[in-house]
């Protein structure tokens, strides 16, 4: 589903995404209130949304929907993109954040990564997540040996390095489905619900260090 108050932009993006056989846009809305009404009829895997919309903006919609539909993933698009804003997005649990001027190829790649891996943030934003946590909490080199297996630890490090399921699978010579199984276990064991929380766990317990 896609929420955007500018009708011509909304119709154009919906049309382009529907041309890709991998996607099906099951609804679109002009604001957050309309999107919430649509969810009574159809529950999507991913919602793509603008930030600034009348009646209910993207942030308000995100918080409202997440309380009831915790499994829906969110990709935010905005003309006001910045890496610091992307950091804020990651910290509240948004799955991806892109500038509106990105190409349709970048958006399609992001949709696939969010669906398969749960998130998409570029390396600079990932580094900001790390730096933000370091500044607030300091660094601990005590590794938590009781939670993750050796394989899960290996996968955790690759996730925090921004690697996709496909890349991790190729590197470790196992199937993407196995990677996804390990990824879900890692999130559960670390009590993480998004990438920012997972990276903070990795830093606190010494799995990831600043270069």
C-alpha positions in Angstrom: 0.0 0.0 0.0 1.1 3.6 -0.7 0.1 6.8 1.1 0.8 10.1 -0.6 -1.3 13.3 -0.7 -0.2 14.4 -4.2 -2.5 12.3 -6.5 -0.4 12.4 -9.6 2.7 11.2 -7.7 0.7 8.5 -6.0 -0.9 7.3 -9.3 2.5 7.3 -11.1 4.3 5.3 -8.4 1.5 2.8 -8.1 1.5 2.3 -11.9 5.3 1.8 -12.0 5.3 -0.7 -9.1 2.4 -2.7 -10.6 4.4 -3.1 -13.8 6.8 -5.2 -11.8 5.4 -8.8 -11.5 7.1 -9.1 -8.1 4.8 -6.5 -6.6 1.1 -5.9 -6.2 -0.1 -2.6 -4.8 -3.3 -3.5 -3.0 -4.4 0.0 -2.1 -3.4 3.7 -2.0 -4.4 6.6 0.2 -4.1 10.4 0.4 -3.3 10.4 4.1 -3.0 8.3 7.2 -6.7 8.2 8.1 -7.5 6.8 4.6 -4.8 4.2 5.0 -6.1 3.1 8.3 -9.6 2.6 6.8 -8.0 0.5 3.9 -6.5 -1.8 6.5 -9.9 -2.9 7.5 -10.3 -4.6 4.1 -6.7 -5.6 3.2 -3.5 -6.1 5.2 -0.3 -5.5 3.2 3.2 -6.7 3.9 4.6 -3.2 3.4 3.3 0.3 3.5 5.2 3.0 1.6 4.4 6.5 2.9 5.2 10.2 2.6 5.8 12.1 5.9 3.9 15.3 5.3 0.2 14.6 4.6 -3.0 16.4 5.7 -5.3 15.1 8.4 -2.8 12.5 9.6 0.9 12.6 8.6 3.2 9.6 8.1 4.6 9.5 11.6 1.2 9.6 13.3 -0.1 6.9 10.9 3.0 4.8 11.6 2.5 4.9 15.4 -1.2 4.2 15.1 -0.9 1.2 12.7 2.1 -0.3 14.5 0.1 -0.6 17.7 -2.4 -3.0 16.0 -0.5 -4.3 13.0 3.0 -5.0 14.3 4.0 -7.2 11.4 3.5 -4.5 8.7 6.8 -3.0 7.5 7.2 0.7 6.7 9.2 2.4 4.0 9.2 6.2 4.3 9.8 8.6 1.3 10.5 12.3 1.8 11.9 15.4 0.1 13.5 16.2 3.5 15.8 13.2 3.6 18.9 13.4 5.8 21.1 10.8 7.5 20.2 12.1 10.9 16.5 11.8 10.1 17.2 8.3 8.9 18.8 7.6 12.2 15.6 8.8 14.0 13.6 6.6 11.7 15.6 3.5 12.5 15.4 4.2 16.2 11.6 4.2 16.2 11.4 1.0 14.1 10.9 2.3 10.6 12.2 -0.4 8.2 13.6 1.9 5.5 13.9 5.6 4.6 14.6 7.0 1.1 14.7 10.4 -0.5 11.8 11.0 -3.0 14.3 11.7 -5.8 15.6 8.1 -5.7 14.9 6.1 -8.8 12.3 3.4 -9.1 15.1 0.8 -9.3 16.3 1.9 -5.8 12.8 1.8 -4.4 12.1 -1.7 -5.9 15.4 -3.0 -4.5 14.5 -1.5 -1.1 11.1 -3.2 -1.1 12.7 -6.5 -1.8 15.3 -6.1 0.9 12.7 -5.0 3.5 10.5 -7.9 2.6 13.3 -10.4 2.8 15.5 -8.9 5.6 13.2 -6.6 7.5 15.2 -3.4 6.9 17.2 -1.3 4.5 19.6 1.5 5.5 22.7 2.5 3.8 26.2 2.1 5.3 26.5 5.7 6.5 23.2 5.4 8.4 24.3 2.1 9.9 27.5 3.9 11.1 25.3 6.7 12.6 23.3 4.1 14.5 26.6 2.7 15.9 28.0 6.1 16.7 24.7 7.3 18.4 24.8 4.3 20.7 28.4 4.7 21.5 27.9 8.3 22.4 25.0 7.6 24.7 26.1 4.3 26.4 29.8 4.0 26.0 31.5 0.8 24.8 31.4 -2.6 26.5 33.7 -5.5 25.3 32.0 -8.1 27.4 30.6 -10.7 24.9 27.4 -12.4 25.9 28.3 -16.0 25.5 25.0 -17.5 26.7 22.7 -16.3 24.0 23.9 -16.8 20.4 25.5 -19.8 18.8 28.7 -19.5 16.8 26.7 -19.5 13.5 24.3 -16.9 14.8 27.2 -14.8 16.0 28.7 -15.0 12.5 25.4 -14.0 10.9 24.8 -11.2 13.4 28.2 -9.6 12.4 27.3 -9.8 8.7 23.8 -8.3 9.3 25.3 -5.4 11.1 27.7 -4.9 8.2 24.6 -4.4 6.0 24.7 -7.7 4.2 21.5 -9.1 2.7 20.2 -12.6 3.2 21.4 -13.6 -0.3 24.9 -12.2 0.3 25.2 -13.9 3.7 23.9 -17.2 2.2 26.5 -17.1 -0.6 29.3 -16.2 1.8 28.4 -19.0 4.3 27.4 -21.5 1.6 24.0 -22.1 3.0 20.5 -21.4 1.7 18.7 -18.0 2.1 15.9 -19.9 4.0 18.4 -21.1 6.6 19.7 -17.5 6.9 16.2 -16.2 7.5 15.6 -18.9 10.1 18.8 -17.9 12.0 17.9 -14.2 11.5 14.5 -14.6 13.2 16.2 -16.5 16.1 18.8 -13.7 16.5 16.1 -11.1 16.7 14.2 -13.2 19.3 17.3 -14.0 21.4 18.5 -10.4 21.5 15.0 -9.1 22.2 15.3 -6.8 19.1 12.5 -5.6 17.0 14.4 -3.6 14.5 17.9 -3.0 13.0 18.8 -0.2 15.4 18.1 -2.4 18.5 20.0 -5.3 17.0 23.1 -3.1 16.3 23.0 -1.7 19.8 22.9 -5.2 21.2 25.9 -6.2 19.0 27.9 -3.2 20.1 27.1 -3.6 23.8 28.1 -7.2 23.8 31.3 -6.8 21.8 30.2 -8.4 18.5 30.7 -5.2 16.5 33.5 -2.6 17.0 33.9 0.8 15.5 36.7 0.8 12.9 
